[in-house]
């Protein structure tokens, strides 16, 4: 009996991608947040399982009438895992670091509108904006805005110190990360004593690990063809939810001939989205025509603007002076939607005269070559950050779309608080990037989770990149 009790206070979580390091405030890799968001690190606000923005380390806040000043009241008695106390100076340090000129924060642009962060007293911090921002509370819930302390920042990439319900314990690179329960947690204590994230990139190995029950939970399960087998097995439960993940054929808008909108439009019409969903995802996924989640009430269905039409694709290439087509690179990160989808996309493009040189990259290589280095023609990736259409307002972002009109719309959205006007602006923004064919918009990523049938408290949907285990437990 003691053995069972011990086993059921621990959990092994399968994950396809391993984080490149453990600092969510200085990298774009979603794998970092998947392990650490809410579990180890917390922000002033936090996302709930339904995508709502809830209080986090801030128990409350007040907003000035002009929308320029946010005064946050921190919870009392919060300590970091190294025993140091959380206070307003840590919040100031975090936000000043995120928006600093030398900041490596992947979402630095979200925090550049902060003009000043002032420590009012130990538990009160005042954030002053240069212009009203209706998204601030939402932005502060991102993993990129979790609160860190100056005392532990030097070692954060290997030894993360947060305020969450779990503490970092160990990282065996290439294999696993272990977290243990934080006995001094300020909020509701975690029910699990220990969590092990096991990194299994190969879909076949993921299936074997689940069937052998070496892994208890696998979020974003990478082999959807296995789901019926798990559903038929009483040992398991299968949860299929939605994500914020717009899966795109990302296009380098500055690289000839991809800098010609006719060529990008040709690529869009060469793609049969449903064939990709059926072939790579076994039917899981919703076709999209722009960079916006279909479950969002402000979504505009623009799939018709890039309907599958290979003859039109060929005509557009000829119009662009490329009657014989052209060659480019297709650099694919590890997730199965990219590797499997890439083979299908390559065949569809080949059918209209576009040859792609496929390179399969590890995640760290993809981040270095594609995301940072912009050294690519095409790639497939799922943007799983919530409500992230604003990335199209950054000319230096890796797909290098530079539109003054779009940037003006995004600035207007940021300043606007009226819901009706925001909806109208969002519709304009979605339409503009669809008509500019910035990227090939493929599908909204579904998230299948396979888990032991006795586990409770898992998130079905993924409103942010997280495997929040703070409320997870074994049913007795």
VOGU-3710 file (C-alpha; in Angstrom, 3 decimals, decimal comma):
1> xxxxxxxxxx> 0,000/0,000/0,000  2,850/2,362/0,800  4,343/1,713/-2,624  1,094/2,707/-4,365  0,766/5,867/-2,290  4,324/6,831/-3,152  3,826/6,172/-6,860  0,621/8,186/-6,949  2,262/11,288/-5,559  4,522/11,434/-8,605
11> xxxxxxxxxx> 3,875/11,864/-12,324  5,900/11,460/-15,521  4,952/13,822/-18,345  6,012/13,130/-21,901  6,980/16,136/-24,033  8,245/16,149/-27,600  10,550/19,173/-27,403  13,286/19,821/-24,858  13,851/23,434/-23,793  17,100/25,006/-25,060
21> xxxxxxxxxx> 17,488/26,544/-21,589  15,232/27,398/-18,635  14,724/31,171/-18,830  11,240/31,927/-20,216  12,068/35,652/-20,248  14,834/35,381/-22,858  13,779/32,885/-25,529  10,958/32,198/-27,960  10,940/28,434/-27,382  7,510/27,322/-26,191
31> xxxxxxxxxx> 9,077/24,214/-24,634  10,423/26,394/-21,802  6,939/27,580/-20,842  5,522/24,088/-21,232  7,714/22,932/-18,361  7,955/26,045/-16,188  4,874/28,287/-16,707  2,768/28,387/-13,544  4,629/25,350/-12,187  7,915/27,116/-11,353
41> xxxxxxxxxx> 7,451/30,729/-12,508  4,494/33,062/-12,001  3,574/36,491/-13,310  1,525/39,359/-11,924  -1,400/37,846/-13,825  -1,844/34,331/-15,177  -3,852/32,478/-17,790  -6,511/30,060/-16,626  -7,475/26,841/-18,466  -10,198/28,755/-20,336
51> xxxxxxxxxx> -7,809/31,508/-21,460  -9,149/34,042/-18,960  -6,648/36,418/-17,358  -6,671/35,849/-13,595  -4,752/37,361/-10,682  -1,323/35,829/-10,161  1,308/37,302/-7,860  -0,778/40,487/-7,901  -3,840/39,972/-5,722  -5,459/43,120/-7,121
61> xxxxxxxxxx> -4,847/46,215/-9,259  -6,257/49,640/-9,918  -6,267/51,416/-13,291  -6,272/55,198/-13,523  -9,097/56,940/-15,390  -6,791/57,873/-18,261  -5,635/54,241/-18,617  -1,980/55,185/-18,160  -1,294/53,980/-14,631  -1,715/50,461/-13,220
71> xxxxxxxxxx> -1,123/50,037/-9,491  -0,578/46,405/-8,500  -0,908/45,058/-4,962  1,216/41,952/-4,415  0,268/38,969/-2,278  1,893/39,037/1,140  4,256/36,297/2,261  5,447/35,134/-1,158  8,964/33,736/-1,253  11,179/32,583/-4,092
81> xxxxxxxxxx> 12,439/29,017/-4,020  15,791/30,180/-2,641  14,019/31,658/0,406  14,257/35,330/-0,595  11,051/37,334/-0,302  9,129/38,624/-3,305  8,604/42,364/-3,181  7,858/45,262/-5,517  11,549/45,705/-6,375  11,525/42,255/-8,026
91> xxxxxxxxxx> 8,612/43,338/-10,221  10,476/46,505/-11,158  13,626/44,497/-11,923  11,670/42,060/-14,118  9,797/44,656/-16,173  12,816/46,968/-16,528  14,892/44,002/-17,703  12,225/42,927/-20,232  12,027/46,350/-21,876  15,710/47,261/-21,652
101> xxxxxxxxxx> 17,594/48,105/-24,870  19,729/45,002/-24,445  16,783/42,751/-23,547  16,728/39,263/-25,053  13,019/38,914/-24,268  11,265/37,314/-27,255  8,194/39,485/-26,621  10,086/42,674/-25,769  7,700/44,674/-27,976  4,816/43,881/-25,597
111> xxxxxxxxxx> 6,543/45,788/-22,786  8,108/48,697/-24,663  5,008/50,808/-23,957  5,885/50,810/-20,264  7,320/54,257/-19,509  8,162/53,729/-15,841  7,952/51,145/-13,066  7,913/52,592/-9,555  8,176/50,861/-6,197  5,512/52,466/-4,000
121> xxxxxxxxxx> 6,136/50,216/-1,008  7,207/46,605/-0,427  3,984/45,143/-1,814  2,847/47,906/-4,187  4,201/48,682/-7,627  3,027/51,362/-10,044  3,378/50,792/-13,791  3,028/53,910/-15,961  2,438/53,587/-19,704  3,395/55,971/-22,485
131> xxxxxxxxxx> -0,054/55,378/-24,051  -3,143/53,431/-22,960  -2,829/49,703/-23,633  -5,952/47,576/-23,456  -3,781/44,430/-23,606  -1,505/45,104/-20,627  -3,033/42,631/-18,145  -3,098/40,022/-20,931  0,535/40,723/-21,858  1,637/40,398/-18,229
141> xxxxxxxxxx> 0,176/36,871/-18,127  2,589/35,659/-20,843  5,469/33,425/-19,831  7,812/36,159/-21,033  6,651/38,372/-18,135  7,047/35,973/-15,200  8,630/37,597/-12,167  12,307/36,869/-11,594  14,717/38,089/-8,923  18,100/39,805/-9,352
151> xxxxxxxxxx> 19,649/37,430/-6,777  19,118/34,357/-8,996  19,069/35,787/-12,519  22,686/34,899/-13,236  21,979/31,146/-13,112  18,411/31,179/-14,437  19,115/29,325/-17,695  20,337/26,244/-15,828  18,934/26,767/-12,320  15,566/28,563/-12,496
161> xxxxxxxxxx> 14,284/30,080/-9,248  10,635/31,131/-9,201  7,731/31,464/-6,786  5,559/28,601/-8,089  4,018/25,507/-6,523  6,945/23,394/-7,804  10,688/23,906/-7,480  13,282/22,998/-10,068  15,206/19,910/-8,964  17,325/18,490/-11,792
171> xxxxxxxxxx> 17,916/18,588/-15,555  19,544/15,643/-17,312  20,003/17,164/-20,743  18,661/15,073/-23,579  16,489/13,097/-21,175  14,440/14,775/-18,423  13,711/17,685/-16,086  12,516/17,024/-12,542  10,426/19,344/-10,376  9,503/18,817/-6,729
181> xxxxxxxxxx> 6,734/20,306/-4,626  7,418/23,679/-3,045  6,517/23,108/0,599  6,657/26,860/1,267  4,268/27,811/-1,545  2,204/30,944/-0,820  -0,962/29,697/-2,553  -2,807/26,395/-2,795  -0,178/23,671/-2,491  0,404/21,242/-5,348
191> xxxxxxxxxx> -1,006/17,756/-4,754  1,922/16,007/-6,424  5,291/15,576/-4,687  7,320/15,172/-7,851  6,972/15,822/-11,573  9,328/14,471/-14,244  9,202/15,872/-17,776  10,552/13,194/-20,107  11,661/14,347/-23,564  10,622/11,966/-26,332
201> xxxxxxxxxx> 10,870/13,469/-29,802  10,099/10,330/-31,822  6,355/9,562/-32,239  6,990/5,782/-32,258  8,918/6,030/-28,992  6,128/8,185/-27,521  3,590/5,458/-28,327  5,785/2,755/-26,792  6,377/4,794/-23,618  2,645/5,398/-23,111
211> xxxxxxxxxx> 1,676/1,774/-23,768  4,326/0,563/-21,317  3,013/3,145/-18,795  6,521/4,560/-18,421  4,869/7,932/-19,080  1,649/8,973/-17,314  0,677/11,979/-19,447  1,694/13,083/-22,934  0,424/16,526/-23,888  0,483/17,458/-27,564
221> xxxxxxxxxx> 0,734/13,743/-28,315  2,740/13,560/-31,570  1,133/10,523/-33,286  -2,599/11,211/-33,735  -3,004/7,962/-35,692  -2,633/6,137/-32,344  -5,487/7,957/-30,604  -8,229/5,400/-31,449  -6,063/2,686/-29,883  -5,720/4,691/-26,658
231> xxxxxxxxxx> -9,438/5,542/-26,637  -10,264/1,836/-26,796  -7,942/0,990/-23,901  -9,507/1,490/-20,431  -6,075/2,283/-18,963  -6,065/5,639/-20,769  -8,048/8,811/-21,333  -7,766/10,970/-24,450  -8,475/14,702/-24,310  -8,629/16,587/-27,609
241> xxxxxxxxxx> -8,647/20,344/-27,110  -7,842/23,474/-29,045  -4,716/25,576/-28,862  -3,678/29,100/-29,731  -1,387/27,518/-32,308  -1,661/28,960/-35,785  0,308/26,489/-37,898  1,795/28,354/-40,838  4,040/27,867/-43,824  6,180/30,744/-42,687
251> xxxxxxxxxx> 7,702/32,709/-45,542  10,792/34,923/-45,609  9,222/38,096/-47,019  12,630/39,686/-47,744  14,131/36,791/-49,721  13,695/36,874/-53,521  11,480/35,708/-55,121  9,382/35,391/-51,939  9,466/39,191/-51,633  6,946/39,302/-54,530
261> xxxxxxxxxx> 3,343/39,107/-53,274  2,370/37,193/-56,440  4,824/34,451/-55,560  3,516/34,251/-51,998  -0,043/34,140/-53,353  0,980/31,342/-55,720  2,308/29,364/-52,747  -0,979/29,898/-50,887  -3,029/28,585/-53,823  -0,689/25,612/-54,272
271> xxxxxxxxxx> -1,496/24,340/-50,788  -4,353/21,953/-50,050  -4,882/22,558/-46,328  -7,285/19,680/-45,803  -4,826/17,238/-47,375  -2,194/18,439/-44,877  -4,598/18,120/-41,932  -5,661/14,631/-43,047  -2,195/13,428/-43,997  -0,078/14,920/-41,212
281> xxxxxxxxxx> -2,601/15,262/-38,385  -5,044/12,430/-39,176  -7,891/14,890/-39,414  -7,119/16,908/-36,256  -7,004/20,637/-36,981  -9,117/23,504/-38,307  -8,215/25,207/-41,623  -7,305/28,901/-41,267  -6,822/31,723/-43,746  -5,104/34,225/-41,485
291> xxxxxxxxxx> -3,112/34,368/-38,250  -5,972/34,196/-35,760  -7,629/31,463/-33,719  -11,015/30,284/-35,098  -12,416/29,932/-31,566  -11,849/33,667/-30,931  -15,095/35,641/-31,331  -13,250/38,182/-33,515  -12,038/35,564/-36,023  -12,717/36,301/-39,702
301> xxxxxxxxxx> -12,880/33,276/-42,023  -10,519/34,178/-44,872  -9,754/30,652/-46,063  -11,354/31,505/-49,422  -8,618/34,054/-50,157  -6,094/31,228/-50,476  -8,255/28,366/-51,707  -6,484/25,387/-53,253  -6,091/26,216/-56,944  -2,863/24,880/-58,511
311> xxxxxxxxxx> -3,660/26,304/-61,958  -4,022/29,765/-60,465  -0,721/29,208/-58,628  1,037/28,420/-61,922  -0,507/31,495/-63,589  0,666/33,738/-60,744  4,206/32,376/-60,994  4,212/33,065/-64,741  2,911/36,586/-64,088  5,784/37,083/-61,636
321> xxxxxxxxxx> 8,263/36,092/-64,355  8,763/32,544/-63,087  6,956/30,335/-65,620  9,322/27,458/-64,830  9,011/27,926/-61,086  11,951/28,303/-58,679  13,787/26,592/-55,830  13,954/27,522/-52,156  14,612/25,961/-48,752  12,082/24,330/-46,449
331> xxxxxxxxxx> 13,593/24,097/-42,957  11,564/21,936/-40,589  11,704/21,842/-36,755  11,074/18,524/-34,926  7,296/18,521/-34,227  5,448/15,939/-36,285  3,063/18,557/-37,709  6,146/20,172/-39,295  8,030/17,054/-40,395  4,954/15,228/-41,691
341> xxxxxxxxxx> 3,292/18,372/-42,989  6,524/19,419/-44,691  6,619/16,329/-46,903  3,046/16,993/-48,057  3,658/20,717/-48,605  6,825/19,960/-50,584  4,878/17,634/-52,894  2,106/20,210/-53,379  4,612/22,960/-54,198  6,520/20,672/-56,556
351> xxxxxxxxxx> 3,290/20,139/-58,496  3,244/23,849/-59,459  6,977/24,118/-60,178  8,372/25,132/-56,783  11,158/22,827/-55,619  12,130/22,850/-51,958  15,301/21,623/-50,361  14,102/20,075/-47,103  16,314/20,341/-44,012  15,220/18,664/-40,780
361> xxxxxxxxxx> 16,551/20,789/-37,926  16,678/20,203/-34,204  14,857/22,842/-32,173  17,997/24,734/-31,144  19,171/24,779/-34,791  15,788/26,074/-35,949  15,860/28,876/-33,384  19,375/29,844/-34,422  19,069/29,574/-38,214  15,430/30,476/-38,862
371> xxxxxxxxxx> 14,097/32,494/-35,949  17,235/34,458/-35,129  19,269/34,204/-38,326  16,355/34,570/-40,816  18,341/32,138/-42,980  15,489/30,309/-44,705  12,970/30,502/-47,519  10,089/28,522/-46,033  9,472/26,752/-42,738  6,505/25,211/-40,943
381> xxxxxxxxxx> 5,853/26,181/-37,351  2,929/26,567/-35,005  2,725/29,929/-33,240  1,200/28,853/-29,953  1,378/32,186/-28,161  -2,080/33,596/-27,408  -3,500/36,532/-29,400  -0,231/37,184/-31,211  -1,293/38,932/-34,434  0,833/41,872/-33,230
391> xxxxxxxxxx> 3,991/40,044/-34,340  3,142/41,214/-37,878  3,826/44,786/-36,739  7,508/43,953/-36,136  9,566/44,396/-39,332  12,554/42,589/-37,780  10,493/39,538/-36,793  11,783/36,435/-38,524  9,349/36,426/-41,485  10,238/40,121/-42,048
401> xxxxxxxxxx> 6,866/41,582/-43,005  7,148/45,374/-43,113  3,842/47,189/-43,610  3,347/50,726/-42,295  -0,418/50,287/-42,737  -0,468/47,173/-40,574  1,752/48,807/-37,966  -0,707/51,728/-37,791  -3,636/49,346/-37,283  -1,759/47,524/-34,523
411> xxxxxxxxxx> -0,929/50,809/-32,765  -4,610/51,810/-32,966  -5,636/48,425/-31,508  -3,238/48,806/-28,595  -4,660/52,226/-27,724  -8,305/51,212/-28,205  -10,421/49,959/-25,304  -13,887/49,987/-26,925  -14,770/46,319/-27,728  -16,662/47,123/-30,953
421> xxxxxxxxxx> -13,837/49,257/-32,311  -11,271/46,623/-31,325  -13,251/43,983/-33,216  -13,283/46,165/-36,327  -9,535/46,782/-36,120  -8,861/43,074/-35,658  -10,940/42,266/-38,730  -8,928/44,768/-40,759  -5,639/43,322/-39,483  -6,629/39,736/-40,266
431> xxxxxxxxxx> -7,728/40,739/-43,756  -4,567/42,721/-44,495  -2,123/39,909/-43,751  -4,324/37,454/-45,665  -4,377/39,711/-48,732  -0,638/40,341/-48,453  -0,126/36,551/-48,267  2,535/37,141/-45,637  2,589/33,434/-44,797  0,818/30,309/-45,934
441> xxxxxxxxxx> -1,914/29,848/-43,322  -2,469/26,117/-42,790  -4,484/25,119/-39,720  -5,185/25,752/-36,067  -3,309/23,129/-34,085  -5,388/20,725/-32,045  -3,843/19,397/-28,865  -4,430/15,719/-28,092  -3,451/14,661/-24,584  -3,112/10,981/-23,721
451> xxxxxxxxxx> -3,078/10,243/-20,009  -3,537/7,526/-17,443  -7,275/7,191/-16,831  -6,847/7,918/-13,102  -5,247/11,343/-13,502  -7,419/14,392/-12,843  -6,941/18,163/-13,192  -5,293/18,285/-16,619  -6,016/21,173/-18,973  -7,918/20,026/-22,070
461> xxxxxxxxxx> -7,307/23,184/-24,093  -4,035/25,089/-24,376  -4,782/28,824/-24,129  -1,052/29,317/-23,610  2,056/27,169/-23,925  1,870/25,396/-20,607  1,522/22,048/-18,902  0,053/23,445/-15,699  0,322/20,674/-13,109  -0,512/22,751/-10,044
471> xxxxxx> -4,004/21,224/-9,784  -3,227/17,732/-11,082  -3,707/14,651/-8,892  -4,289/10,904/-9,017  -7,813/9,705/-8,347  -7,795/7,253/-5,472
//
